[in-house]
Amino acid sequence: MADPGDWAIQPRCLKVKDVRLTMKVRFMRSMLETRMRIGLALLCVIGLGCSVATASAQSDGQLYSLDMIVDLALARNPLVSLAEGTIEQQKGQQTAAGAYPNPSVGGAGGHGMLRDTSQAGAGSSLDRQSLAEYNVTVGQPVEWPALRAARQRVADLGFATATVGMLETRLNLASQVKVAFYDLLLAQHDADLAHQNLDTVEGVARIVRARVKSGEAPQFESIKAEVEVLKARQQLARADNLVRINRVAVDTLTGGALGPSYLAYGEFRRLPRDLQIDGLMTRMMEQHPTIQRLLKSVEQSDWKIEFERQARVPTVTVNGSYWREMGREAFQGGLSIPVPLWYRRQGEIASSLGVKRREEAELLRTRNELGRAVYQHFQDVRTTAELIEVFDKGLLKQAQEALRLAQFSFQQGASSLLEVLDAQRVQRQILLDYALARRDLSVSMARLEQAVGGTL
């Protein structure tokens, strides 16, 4: 007996010809289902092989999650090495700032001869005396204590600024890696949808070819189906190429540590609970590495000004010397004091004041920019989360159900090829838009973390 659902979809008069046609369609449907079962079995075998290959890739270190890629980027990216070099440079300047000035040692020596003519008569020879003569001079510069303290404070703040700069570099690099990783996940999801679309279109094309062969459909239906198959293959080729491009982008951020044939796995992020804009703004002001770095730069500029002012006090050099000459031996001491008569470091002081003003302006600009970024990405997160909620509440199910009904009607002969292809395009576009929305949410959250200065 015929299924009532078949008559609801395909209302016709009960004729022998219609019954035969319905039985023939059902026979073809059963054959198609048998082929699909065989295909599913083959897919299971292939999937088992892929699982084994994936496990082998994981054992070889070629399967990476987001956390693993971030760790590799923080360990191998040249930006981190650059920040480490800056820290080492500032540490060396710290050592130099704490060192005392070296003394200067000078000396001279030679052979001296004294001619004694007091007892010599006319025509008599001179009585000569000789002796080794030499002198040694030692000078030790003595810095003004306030000048030395200011120089050490400048070096300490330089080291602290470089240390916070390392945190800023790691924060920005981690955000870049997350954005690139989510782009790669979206590309992989698009490639999966393209594969599914190709399988579906090829299945429809097989049914159309069978109908054309049996005389149930005109020849141009088969041509249209083949054109759709070609389009689906082109879409798949573009999607696979986009996956390769995004894979290279992620590998570049890790300094080439992943290689050309690695596998990435992971999920898009979900909206966390209790996400408030006021708390995010407070965290940004208190803990963001960029703001902390600029605050220390402003403090370092203050101490540079103090250093230049204290440098107006001349550095005293304490001298001591020993002299040994013919008939004379002496110890001497003295002081050497530069006199700041013509120039008192007005240029250096003015330059330091200009640097401080520039650092303060940069701090104010950065606070405003980060505040705007926090608000913007927070609104992006909320808007995208609302869009994802629309998909989750029924749009995905409706698109899938519409495609299922269109495919079922097409198999029963109640709908045309165009209706099936339209339903397929709509369902694929909805799935792609859903994946794009989830990617946008993940990227917005990554950029929000970068603007806040820490994880949410």
Buried (B, 14 or more C-beta within 10 A) or exposed (E): EEEEEBEEBBEEEEEEEEEEBBEEBBEBBEEBEEEEEEEEEEEEEEEEEEEEEBEEBEEEEBBBEBEBBBBBBBEBBEBBEEBEEBBEEBBEBBEEBEEEEEEEEEEEEEEBEEEEEEEEEEEEEEEEEEEEBEBBBBBBBEBBEBBBBBBBBBBBBBBBBBBBBBBBBBBBBBBBBBBBBBBBBBBBBBBBBBBBBBEBBBBBBBBBBBBBEEEBBEEEBBEBBBEBBEBBBEBBEEBBEBBEEBBBBBBEBBBEBBEEEBBBEBEBBEBEEEBEEEEBBEBBBEEBBBBBBBBBBBBBBBBBBBBBBBBBBEBBBBBBBBBBEEEEEEEEEEEEEEEEEEEEBEEBBEBBBEBBEEBBEBBEEBBEEBBEBBBBBBEBBBBBBEBBEEBEEEBBEEBBEBBEBBBBBBBBBBBBBEBBBBBBBBBBEBBBBBBBBBBBBBBBBBBBBBBBBEEB
